[in-house]
C-alpha cells in the first residue's frame, strides 16, 4: 500500500484526509496509508473531508490545531508559517530526527498565551541534543548540567539582583510568570547548530514578534546577540522596553552582556506600567521578593 509524505500533502499529491491527520499529529505521516479505510489513528479531523481550498489552507487548518489555541486563534498566518517550516524540516531531515521532537517544539507558546506575555527572551536555536533541548530558549530539563550561556545569565542575574546562584537550569518558572522563552529557530539537526536556519522558522518567529506588538501591552524585549537584535526593527508600539546586549555565550558575554542589568531594568519597566515584577529567582536563597528573586526549584 502506498503512503503519503509530508511533501505530498503540501505539494498537492494528496487530498488531505488521513495524510492530513498525520501531519497534524506531528511527524507520524510516514506511516499513513493513502486509503482512508486503513486509517490507523483513533481520531480523524472530520472537517478536512469537506474543505474545498488550497493545500496551504489545509496545512493552516492542521497547524492551527497543532499550535496552542491562544496563538492560532489570534493569527491564522502563524499556522501557515509553521506548516511551511515543518515541511522544510521534513525535507532537510527525512529520518525525523529533528530536535526537539514535535511534542516540545511549540512549548514556549504553550506555556504563555499572547495576552500573558510580559517579557520576551529571544534565543538562537535549540541545544543540538535530545537531553537538553526542551522547547524553551536557554532552558534545560531539571537534572541536566547548566550550559555555559545559562551560567552567564545566572551570573548576571545574581549580580543584578543580589541573588544566590540557582541550582539547576529549568526556566519553566519564568515561563509560568509570562516570560516567553522563544528561540529564533525552533528545530536543529542532532549535533549541528544552526543547521535549520533559513527553513522558515525565522519568518514564523518574526510574525510572533509583530503579533505581540499589535496590542500595545507593556512588554520587555531582551535581545541578546545578533540573531535576536536583528528583530529589533519589528518591535513597535507604546510601552515596549528593548534591552540589547551581546550574547551571554562565553565568547561574547564580556563584550556587553555582563553589567547590562537586564533583570532589574525589566522589573522597573513592569512596575512603572502597573504590572507585577517577574520573580527571576535564585534557588535556595533567602531574599526580599520585591527584588525579583524566588527559588527556581519549586
N, C-alpha and C positions, 0 to 999 in steps of 0.2 A: 504494500500500500504506500502511495506517495505521501510526502509530508510537506507542509508549508514552512518556509523560513521567514524570519522577521523581514528580510529584504523583500520577499514576495508579497507579504502583507502590505508593505508601504509602497511598493513599486507597481502594484496593480495586477498581480498574477493570482490573487485570491479575492474572495468576496466577503471577507470578514468571518463571521461565524466562529467556528472552533479555533481557527488560527488567531482571530482577533482576541478571543478569550484568553488564549495562551499568552499573547503579548501583554495583556492586562495583568496576568499573574506574574510577570517579571522574569523572563528568561527561560521558561519551560516550553517555548514554542517549537523546539526541535523535535519534540515527541508528539506533535499534534497531527492527527490524520486529516486528510483532505475530505473525508467523508463524515458528515455530521453524525451518522449513526454510530460511529465508533468514538464519540466524544468521551474522553477519559476523565473529565473533570466533573465534580459534583454540581457545579453552578455554571450556567450559561447566561450571558447577558441577553435577555430576550429582545431588548430594543434594537440590537445590532441587525437582526434579520429584516428590520423594517426601515433601516436608514438608507435613504437614497441621496448620496452625496459623494464627494471625492474621498479617496483613501486618506488624504490628510485630515479630513474631518472625522473619519473613523478613528484614526490614531488619536486625534484630540479627545474624542469621546472616551477612548480607552484610558488615556493618561489622566483625564480629569477624574477618573475613578481610582487611578493609582496614586496620584498626588494627594496630599492631605486636602480634605474638602474645603477648609478655610481658605486655602490658596487657590485651588481650582475654581471655586465659585467666584472669587474676586477677579480672575483673569484667565479666560479660556486660552489665550495666547500662550500661557505657560505650558499648557498641556501639549500644544503643537510643538513648541521648542523642545520639550522633554522627549517627545516621540522622535524627533529628528536626531537628537543627541544619542538616544538609546539605539536607534538604527545604525548610526555611525560607529558606536561602540561595538555592536554586533558584527559589523563588517571588519573592524580592526582586530577584534578578539573573538573569532568564530568558536573557540572552545569554551566560551562562557566563563573565563577565569577573572574577569574584571573585578577590581576591588574598589569599594566594598560590595558585597552582594546586594541584589535588589532590595532585600528586606531592610537594609540600613542606608540605602542610597539617599533617601529623602528625609532622613531622621531629623536634620536641623529644622526642616519645615514642619515636620510632625510635632515637634516639641513647642513651637512658638507660632501662633496664628499671627497674621499680618497686623491686626489691631493691637496685639500684645507686645510687639517688638519695641524695646526701648533703647537697646544698644545693638549695633551690628559689628561683629569682628570678622573680617574677611581673611580667610586663609588662602593658600595656593592650591594644592591638590591633596588627596588623601595620602596617608602613610602607605608606602607600597608593599605592605604585608598584611595578611588577614588578621593577625593577632592584634595589631594596633589600630587599623582603620575602623572607625566606629560611626562615621556619618556626621561627626561634629568637628569643626576645624580646631586643630591643635590638641584636641582631647584624645585620651587613650582609655581603654577599659580599666576599671579598678583592678589592681594587682599587677599591671604591666609597669615596666620601668618608665620613668618620666623622661620623655625625649628632651634633647638639649634646648630646642627652641622654647618648649614649655617651661623648662627650668629657668630660662632667662625671663620669661613672662612672670613667673612666680617671684623671681628676684626683684624685678621692677615693682611688682605689686606690693611686696613686703617693704621695700624701701619707701614707696609712695605712701602706704597706709600704716606703716609701723606694725606689720603683722608678722606672726611666725610663719615659716615655710609650710605649705600643705604637705601631706604625707603621700599623696597619690595624684594621678593625672586625669581623673574623671571629672570633666567640667559640666556634667549634667545639671548640678545645682545652679549654675549660671543660666543655663537654658531655661530652667523652670521659672526663673525670675524675669524672663523677657529678653535674654541675650541671644541673638541669632548668630550661631557659630557656623557660618556659611563658607564653604570652600569655593574658590573661583572656578574650579573644575571638579566635577563630582565623582569621577572614576579615574583609575590608573591601572596599568598592566602590572602584574606582580614583579616587584623588584626594579621597576623602571619609572622613575619620577618624571612627571610632565609628559608621559607617553600618550595621554589622551587630550593633549592640547589641540585646539582647533578642530574638535569633533562636534562642536555645537553647544557645549556646556557654557562657554563664555557668553553666548547670546542669551541663554536662559537666565544666568545669574545677573546679567545686565538688566534684564526685564524685571527681575525681582527688586533690584535697586530702584528702578524708576517707579515701579508699583508702590513701593513703600513711601516714595516722595509725593504721591498723589493726594494723601490725606492731611498733610501738614502737621501731623502729630510730632511733638518734640522727640528727637532721637539723637543718639550719639553714634558717629561712624568712626571706627578705629581702623585706619588704613595703614597697615604695616607691610612695607616692601613694595616693589614696583608693580606687581600684579594688582594689588589692592589699590594702590594710588592711581592706577590707570582708570579706575571707576569714579574718580572724584568729579569729573565733568558730568556725570549722570546724576549727581546729587543736587537737588534743588528744593526750594520751599523754605518756609519760615521755621525757626527753632531747630535748625539742623546744625549740630556741632560736629565739625570734622577734625579729627586728631590724626595727623600724619606723622610718620616716622620711618626710620629704617626697619627692616625685618628683624625680629628677635633671634634669628639664626646666630650661632656663634661667629659666623663670618662677618656679620654686619651689626650686631647688637650695640657695639661701642661706637657706631657711626651715627648715633642719634636716637636709638631706642632707649637705652639706659638714660635716665634723667628726664624722660618726656612726661612722666607723671600722668599717664592716661586715665588711671582709675579714679583718682581724686578729682580730676577735671571733669570726667564723665558724671560723677555723682553731683558735683557742684551745678552742672548744667541741668540735671534732672530735678534737683531740689529747687533751683530758681524757676523751673517751669511748673512747680507744684506737684511733682511726682516723687514717689518713694525711691530713695537711692538703691543701687544694687549692693547686695551683701556679697562682696567679692570673695571673701573667705580666706581663712588661714587655719588649716586643720590643727586642732589641739590647742589653739591659742586662747587665752583669756583676754579679750579685748572689748572695747566700747563698741557696741553695734553701730553707733552713729558714725563711726569711722568707715563703715562699709566692710567690716570683717566678720566672717561667720565660718565655723568649721565646714570644710568641704565634705568630710566623710560623714554625711548624715543620711 
